[in-house]
Amino acid sequence: MYRLNGYEVILASGSPRRKAFFEQLGVPFEVVVYPVDESFPSHLKGIEIPEYIVNKKSPSQVANRQR
């Protein structure tokens, strides 16, 4: 079992493969799909792309956009 030290894992994806991955690992998680445009600036490369999209999907960013 994983120790998350009070953290909650939120899977911000509707992907069945990602959900199955977490289920197979036995990591407790919640699926919360945020309606976010997944486009990114063309100058981003490699790991910068998913980091940019993840930041757009973070609950605090979504809450700021809904105000």
Helices and strands as residue ranges (DSSP letters): E 9-11, H 16-25, E 29-31, H 48-57, H 59-66
